[in-house]
Amino acid sequence: MRFSLQDVKRQVRRRADGLAVTLHFLRAGELRAEIARLVAYYERHAGQSRQSFVQDEASQLVGDYRLASCLLATLSMWYVWQAPAWDQALSAAEETTRLALDEAGLRSPVPLRLALFDYVNAEYTGFLETHTRQTALATFATRYGLGIEQLETLLALDSEAATVLTRVPLTAPEADEVAGLYNQWVFEAVLFNSSEVRFTIDCSAFLEAQRVATGAGEALTGLGAVIKRLCFLAHKLGVYYDLAYEEVALAGSPTTLLHLTLYGPQEMTGSPQQYGQRLARLCRLLLGYGARSGAGNSQSKRQASASLSKALRQAEASVHLFQQTYHFSMDASLLALLPIVEQERGSTSTVARVAQAAGGSGTYDSGIEQSFAEAFAALERAQGSDGWRLEREPEPLLLPLAPGESRAGIVIPDFALTRGPRRVYVEILGFWTPAYRERKLQKLQQLRGKADLVLALPVEARPTFAALAEDYPLIEYRDQLSASDVLRIMQARYDDFAQRLAGLDVERARATVREASFVPERACYKLLGCYRRAELTRAAARVLVDAEIEYRAGIGLYLLPWLKHLRHSFVEWVEAQNCAESPLAFIIQEAKERWPELARSDDATVEALLALWPEIEIRRASIFEATLLVPALRAVAAEDEQSHRGEEWSEASAPMPRKAARERRVASKKRVSQETSQQNLWE
């Protein structure tokens, strides 16, 4: 059970820019003896009921009521109050008593209370007077072989007063462990009530810390590398953020300071407890103690953490308490008081635990982004994305410095679409708080003319961002963003087919067709620089040469002599099989092996090619079953069958003696018996 910020001992002081709050963290050695006595008090009462545990006595061991209340809440991670088990409460009862309760279906206090309620309703009209209570309870208890005290104990077995103090781990906690967890919960209580946390990061020092942590030979360079790392951490932990940068001179040399703002539960929607935990863990990672140290390299990890903390020039949170806003500073002295990851209970990795708590959302900010990315990836696999490739979290866009401002903003689009030299960014706008909308609108106005950007926004946000329609293409969505809608905007806004068609190397394309004899349609897209079938038809028209090269939709470019030769050889081969009907899949597979030009084609292309020839017929019983028919062979088979039937008919119709004719007429009258035989088939 965590404690709230109101329960924490604190001091408030006034400074030039407002109120500042200082919370009471347990320093090294502080209250360790008192905590040890408090743990010993818990150990003495382990296994005893709550009635024997006096909270005031435990608080007196600490000496400060507010600190004691928080420490008691901290010890709930080791000690819990549990109701005694039903079987354990009946362990001293006789076997007949346990059997009687089991036969009556009384295996917990709830059905036992219901049975007593029914008994009182039936025997005492629902009310027990004081002088009859003991008699009624004794009579009811006798039914199951219980005494009155046993009955009263079982009836209240699940009450709070009957709970027993139980230690969850095998060993009692050390005083330093309790103090470390107390400091961690105080730190998280601050962030649970914060609207934003601001970090000022020295990019050069941050990259050096990353080099030490990863063991790389050379440090990464550039502002983009720092932003990528910070964005990865924020997305992995599910925390919303904002970025700005500033060029300053430190120690006589120019450097870049990155201003990272993490928004807290007071600014975002959702559960403050859940979101605050994610925010606290990200802050601890940035402060440097969140890197998990392992065996054999704990010293290097601690050095990397120390270097990372040195990269932070400033860390401060805006905390809200009693309708007031306070500044809370986070510095190296606070970092030293927080526990390392191994002391965090039930965890192997901060990032893994928080990602699991976020519901496995991965690096996507919302389900809208995830569904859009998955739908677009499906279109890419099916060659239906018009040549556009989707990239998640592209490079950041640096905004120009506004007049009178010392910091410039940074925009990190959600996606980037790339096709050839063209790169278009996609930003999916949420609609959370007025402050968010104002910040987003201001950044997008500063980005005008700096990059190609497509904005996707909810329908209800249209009035807010309507002023941007002249500068950016807008796509509205309700429940999810349609990938097809985005592609339509891309086609309408960024269609460059005229330039691609003008730059088409016709002679090279013709030479390729002459060399290969056949270029399937899928390969034609790359050869002619096209992304849509309509574009392919127009581009192929420039490559065609009379009586030499031809193009057909669904097939591709081919030489007419090659097609004529293929038709002749294929028909000969099929007819040589002497099979009028064959599975189409088998024929296509055999054709790809016999004619290498068809090996690069998919089955649909080969089927479209075969459908051109009248000597071949393709019949489909369903979309999964197709048959190739050879009409010539079918005609021969039909003639043979007709000839065979003619011979049978001539034999049957030859002149016969009159008597035989009468016998045949008699035989024809026996159809009634055939109907009887038919009836027997149904029996």
Secondary structure in CASP SS format (residue, H / E / C, confidence):
PFRMAT SS
TARGET T0000
AUTHOR 0000-0000-0000
METHOD secondary structure of the structure
MODEL  1
M C 1.00
R C 1.00
F C 1.00
S C 1.00
L H 1.00
Q H 1.00
D H 1.00
V C 1.00
K C 1.00
R E 1.00
Q E 1.00
V E 1.00
R E 1.00
R E 1.00
R E 1.00
A C 1.00
D C 1.00
G E 1.00
L E 1.00
A E 1.00
V E 1.00
T E 1.00
L E 1.00
H C 1.00
F C 1.00
L C 1.00
R C 1.00
A C 1.00
G C 1.00
E C 1.00
L C 1.00
R H 1.00
A H 1.00
E H 1.00
I H 1.00
A H 1.00
R H 1.00
L H 1.00
V H 1.00
A H 1.00
Y H 1.00
Y H 1.00
E H 1.00
R H 1.00
H C 1.00
A C 1.00
G C 1.00
Q C 1.00
S E 1.00
R H 1.00
Q H 1.00
S H 1.00
F C 1.00
V C 1.00
Q H 1.00
D H 1.00
E H 1.00
A H 1.00
S H 1.00
Q H 1.00
L H 1.00
V H 1.00
G C 1.00
D C 1.00
Y H 1.00
R H 1.00
L H 1.00
A H 1.00
S H 1.00
C H 1.00
L H 1.00
L H 1.00
A H 1.00
T H 1.00
L H 1.00
S H 1.00
M H 1.00
W C 1.00
Y E 1.00
V E 1.00
W E 1.00
Q E 1.00
A C 1.00
P C 1.00
A C 1.00
W H 1.00
D H 1.00
Q H 1.00
A H 1.00
L C 1.00
S C 1.00
A C 1.00
A C 1.00
E C 1.00
E H 1.00
T H 1.00
T H 1.00
R H 1.00
L H 1.00
A H 1.00
L H 1.00
D H 1.00
E H 1.00
A C 1.00
G C 1.00
L C 1.00
R C 1.00
S C 1.00
P H 1.00
V H 1.00
P H 1.00
L H 1.00
R H 1.00
L H 1.00
A H 1.00
L H 1.00
F H 1.00
D H 1.00
Y H 1.00
V H 1.00
N H 1.00
A H 1.00
E H 1.00
Y H 1.00
T C 1.00
G C 1.00
F C 1.00
L C 1.00
E C 1.00
T H 1.00
H H 1.00
T H 1.00
R H 1.00
Q H 1.00
T H 1.00
A H 1.00
L H 1.00
A H 1.00
T H 1.00
F H 1.00
A H 1.00
T H 1.00
R C 1.00
Y C 1.00
G C 1.00
L C 1.00
G C 1.00
I H 1.00
E H 1.00
Q H 1.00
L H 1.00
E H 1.00
T H 1.00
L H 1.00
L H 1.00
A C 1.00
L C 1.00
D C 1.00
S C 1.00
E H 1.00
A H 1.00
A H 1.00
T C 1.00
V E 1.00
L E 1.00
T E 1.00
R E 1.00
V C 1.00
P C 1.00
L C 1.00
T C 1.00
A C 1.00
P C 1.00
E C 1.00
A H 1.00
D H 1.00
E H 1.00
V H 1.00
A H 1.00
G H 1.00
L H 1.00
Y H 1.00
N H 1.00
Q H 1.00
W H 1.00
V H 1.00
F H 1.00
E H 1.00
A H 1.00
V H 1.00
L H 1.00
F H 1.00
N C 1.00
S E 1.00
S E 1.00
E E 1.00
V E 1.00
R E 1.00
F E 1.00
T E 1.00
I E 1.00
D E 1.00
C H 1.00
S H 1.00
A H 1.00
F H 1.00
L H 1.00
E H 1.00
A H 1.00
Q H 1.00
R H 1.00
V H 1.00
A H 1.00
T H 1.00
G C 1.00
A C 1.00
G C 1.00
E C 1.00
A C 1.00
L C 1.00
T C 1.00
G C 1.00
L H 1.00
G H 1.00
A H 1.00
V H 1.00
I H 1.00
K H 1.00
R H 1.00
L H 1.00
C H 1.00
F H 1.00
L H 1.00
A H 1.00
H H 1.00
K H 1.00
L H 1.00
G C 1.00
V C 1.00
Y C 1.00
Y E 1.00
D E 1.00
L E 1.00
A E 1.00
Y E 1.00
E E 1.00
E E 1.00
V E 1.00
A E 1.00
L E 1.00
A C 1.00
G C 1.00
S E 1.00
P E 1.00
T E 1.00
T E 1.00
L E 1.00
L E 1.00
H E 1.00
L E 1.00
T E 1.00
L E 1.00
Y E 1.00
G C 1.00
P C 1.00
Q C 1.00
E C 1.00
M C 1.00
T C 1.00
G C 1.00
S C 1.00
P H 1.00
Q H 1.00
Q H 1.00
Y H 1.00
G H 1.00
Q H 1.00
R H 1.00
L H 1.00
A H 1.00
R H 1.00
L H 1.00
C H 1.00
R H 1.00
L H 1.00
L H 1.00
L H 1.00
G C 1.00
Y C 1.00
G C 1.00
A C 1.00
R C 1.00
S C 1.00
G C 1.00
A C 1.00
G C 1.00
N C 1.00
S H 1.00
Q H 1.00
S H 1.00
K H 1.00
R H 1.00
Q H 1.00
A H 1.00
S H 1.00
A H 1.00
S H 1.00
L H 1.00
S H 1.00
K H 1.00
A H 1.00
L E 1.00
R E 1.00
Q E 1.00
A E 1.00
E E 1.00
A E 1.00
S E 1.00
V E 1.00
H E 1.00
L E 1.00
F C 1.00
Q C 1.00
Q E 1.00
T E 1.00
Y E 1.00
H E 1.00
F E 1.00
S E 1.00
M C 1.00
D C 1.00
A H 1.00
S H 1.00
L H 1.00
L H 1.00
A H 1.00
L H 1.00
L C 1.00
P C 1.00
I C 1.00
V H 1.00
E H 1.00
Q H 1.00
E C 1.00
R C 1.00
G C 1.00
S C 1.00
T C 1.00
S C 1.00
T H 1.00
V H 1.00
A H 1.00
R H 1.00
V H 1.00
A H 1.00
Q H 1.00
A H 1.00
A C 1.00
G C 1.00
G C 1.00
S C 1.00
G C 1.00
T C 1.00
Y C 1.00
D C 1.00
S C 1.00
G H 1.00
I H 1.00
E H 1.00
Q H 1.00
S H 1.00
F H 1.00
A H 1.00
E H 1.00
A H 1.00
F H 1.00
A H 1.00
A H 1.00
L H 1.00
E H 1.00
R H 1.00
A C 1.00
Q C 1.00
G C 1.00
S C 1.00
D C 1.00
G C 1.00
W C 1.00
R E 1.00
L E 1.00
E E 1.00
R E 1.00
E C 1.00
P C 1.00
E C 1.00
P C 1.00
L E 1.00
L E 1.00
L C 1.00
P C 1.00
L C 1.00
A C 1.00
P C 1.00
G C 1.00
E C 1.00
S C 1.00
R C 1.00
A E 1.00
G E 1.00
I E 1.00
V E 1.00
I C 1.00
P C 1.00
D C 1.00
F E 1.00
A E 1.00
L E 1.00
T E 1.00
R E 1.00
G C 1.00
P C 1.00
R E 1.00
R E 1.00
V E 1.00
Y E 1.00
V E 1.00
E E 1.00
I E 1.00
L C 1.00
G C 1.00
F C 1.00
W C 1.00
T C 1.00
P H 1.00
A H 1.00
Y H 1.00
R H 1.00
E H 1.00
R H 1.00
K H 1.00
L H 1.00
Q H 1.00
K H 1.00
L H 1.00
Q H 1.00
Q H 1.00
L C 1.00
R C 1.00
G C 1.00
K C 1.00
A C 1.00
D C 1.00
L E 1.00
V E 1.00
L E 1.00
A E 1.00
L E 1.00
P E 1.00
V H 1.00
E H 1.00
A H 1.00
R H 1.00
P H 1.00
T H 1.00
F H 1.00
A H 1.00
A H 1.00
L H 1.00
A C 1.00
E C 1.00
D C 1.00
Y C 1.00
P C 1.00
L E 1.00
I E 1.00
E E 1.00
Y E 1.00
R C 1.00
D C 1.00
Q C 1.00
L C 1.00
S C 1.00
A H 1.00
S H 1.00
D H 1.00
V H 1.00
L H 1.00
R H 1.00
I H 1.00
M H 1.00
Q H 1.00
A H 1.00
R H 1.00
Y C 1.00
D C 1.00
D C 1.00
F H 1.00
A H 1.00
Q H 1.00
R H 1.00
L H 1.00
A H 1.00
G C 1.00
L C 1.00
D C 1.00
V H 1.00
E H 1.00
R H 1.00
A H 1.00
R H 1.00
A H 1.00
T H 1.00
V H 1.00
R H 1.00
E H 1.00
A H 1.00
S C 1.00
F E 1.00
V E 1.00
P E 1.00
E H 1.00
R H 1.00
A H 1.00
C H 1.00
Y H 1.00
K H 1.00
L H 1.00
L H 1.00
G C 1.00
C C 1.00
Y C 1.00
R C 1.00
R H 1.00
A H 1.00
E H 1.00
L H 1.00
T H 1.00
R H 1.00
A H 1.00
A H 1.00
A H 1.00
R H 1.00
V H 1.00
L C 1.00
V C 1.00
D C 1.00
A C 1.00
E C 1.00
I E 1.00
E E 1.00
Y E 1.00
R E 1.00
A C 1.00
G C 1.00
I C 1.00
G E 1.00
L E 1.00
Y E 1.00
L E 1.00
L H 1.00
P H 1.00
W H 1.00
L H 1.00
K H 1.00
H H 1.00
L H 1.00
R H 1.00
H H 1.00
S H 1.00
F H 1.00
V H 1.00
E H 1.00
W H 1.00
V H 1.00
E H 1.00
A H 1.00
Q C 1.00
N C 1.00
C C 1.00
A C 1.00
E E 1.00
S E 1.00
P E 1.00
L H 1.00
A H 1.00
F H 1.00
I H 1.00
I H 1.00
Q H 1.00
E H 1.00
A H 1.00
K H 1.00
E H 1.00
R H 1.00
W C 1.00
P H 1.00
E H 1.00
L H 1.00
A C 1.00
R C 1.00
S C 1.00
D C 1.00
D H 1.00
A H 1.00
T H 1.00
V H 1.00
E H 1.00
A H 1.00
L H 1.00
L H 1.00
A C 1.00
L C 1.00
W C 1.00
P C 1.00
E C 1.00
I C 1.00
E E 1.00
I E 1.00
R E 1.00
R E 1.00
A C 1.00
S C 1.00
I C 1.00
F C 1.00
E C 1.00
A E 1.00
T E 1.00
L E 1.00
L E 1.00
V C 1.00
P H 1.00
A H 1.00
L H 1.00
R H 1.00
A H 1.00
V H 1.00
A H 1.00
A H 1.00
E H 1.00
D H 1.00
E H 1.00
Q H 1.00
S H 1.00
H H 1.00
R H 1.00
G H 1.00
E H 1.00
E H 1.00
W H 1.00
S H 1.00
E H 1.00
A H 1.00
S C 1.00
A C 1.00
P C 1.00
M C 1.00
P C 1.00
R H 1.00
K H 1.00
A H 1.00
A H 1.00
R H 1.00
E H 1.00
R H 1.00
R H 1.00
V H 1.00
A H 1.00
S H 1.00
K C 1.00
K C 1.00
R H 1.00
V H 1.00
S H 1.00
Q H 1.00
E H 1.00
T H 1.00
S H 1.00
Q H 1.00
Q H 1.00
N H 1.00
L H 1.00
W C 1.00
E C 1.00
END
